[in-house]
Amino acid sequence: MPDSLRLALAIAGKDIRAELRSRTALQSALVFAALVLVVFNFARDPTALSAADLAPSVLWVTFALAAMVALNRAFTVERENAALDGLLLAPVPREALFIGKLLANLAFVGTVELVTLPLFVLFFNVSLGHALPGLLGVTALATVGFVAVGTLFSAMAVRTRFAELMLPVLLLPFMVPPLIAAVQVTSRLLADRPLSEMWGWLRLLALYDIVFVTLCMMTFSAVVDE
Amino acid sequence: MTAEAAPAAGVVRRGLILSALALIGLAGVFVLALGLTPVEARQGLAQKIFYLHVPAAWSALLAFSLVGIASALYLWLKDARLDRFAAASAEVGVVFSAVMLTTGPIWAKPIWGTWWTWDARLTLTLFVFFLFIGYLALRAAVHDPAERARFSAVVGILGMLLVPFVHLSVYLFRTLHPQPIVLKPSAPSLPPEMLTTLLVSTLVFTVLYLGFVTTRYGLALADEAREQARDSS
């Protein structure tokens, strides 16, 4: 197992290094997330709805859209020069390959989320206070689940026609349970509610992560192997 | 892989006979529900749609569960019949979901006072419906049959596991939807006449599902035979 983990980290490291050298995708995703936040601010009537009421949903829709942009990129980069074929020829267990890709995607989406969060606080005048650790926790918990499904689907979508359209159509239904749970927890966190009110949702998120990370890891070889 | 035209025609015929029988049964369900079952005291005639809505929901659930099971078996056995069945079942499931999603609002307008509400069960059934539309879109977007079968099997398995999350969220999100009255831990709380009508209707919808799937399966066989004939000529 440590060997597989080392391989997974090597694959994730390769993706992260490639991204840090070009930085084009990350920059675009960050600008995209900031734009979504700004556009959302004008999608509400300030006299009818206070920014705080809308804040949790705005945050999560922004995260979801940004993740979608990021995930579309995950396997399109492997497609250039048939890099994916090279990767598949390497003696790497498919599970390690999937985990490596997942870690790289999580690093990418996590960076976008970490940069979006202060912008969100700034634009929507939210006082995070001591809700910050909880918010980071729920963000991590929700993100792992849908990025896992997204990693699997993006490997599939690149081989289809209309790849950019296929990923959102397939992935959005799977994003719904984690998004509902995350929005519920976020609004309770921002309203300073006790943990007992969020417990059910947190368990749902944890269960979703366990089920779908395992399942995606197991089915990944059916997607990439001929 | 020798799919010939003759067995395909036989399968289609069997499917059509089964569907015809189910449609006659459906006419019987209308008579039974409207003429022979007592009118519900508080909801009045609007409650009659229950005898279509619930069986349609049952058939949709059955269809999608079988897509999941067939998908899992496909990845294991790699049998083309399982893939063909999953595709047929998904298409038919989408049709039954459409029935469920249209009869629901027709009932909800007089009873809840709104066509649609963002209740947990409604929202997530809608998303399961979208999921299977995505499944069919994916099938249409992959050209290679083996690759199409593998990809859609993966989506089918993941879709099957999304359904329990649908149910989990029902109990977490405050819900407007009537709680289960037949399949629940305690005894069904439906009067016996209404329960009979519901069960008859569920049976009819199950046969209708089988008829549609068999027909669709036969058409897929015929399609493959035609493709093969075209490729070999």
Interface residues (C-beta under 8 A of the other chain):
Chain A: V149 L152 F153 M156 R159 T160 R161 F162 M166 V169 L170 L172 P173 F174 V176 P177 I180 A181 G200 W201 L204 L207 Y208 V211 F212 L215 C216 T219 A222 V223 E226
Chain B: L75 A120 T123 L124 F127 V128 F130 L131 I133 G134 Y135 A137 L138 A141 V142 H143 A146 E147 R150 F151 A153 V154 V155 I157 L158 L161 L162 F165 V166 L168 S169 L172 F173
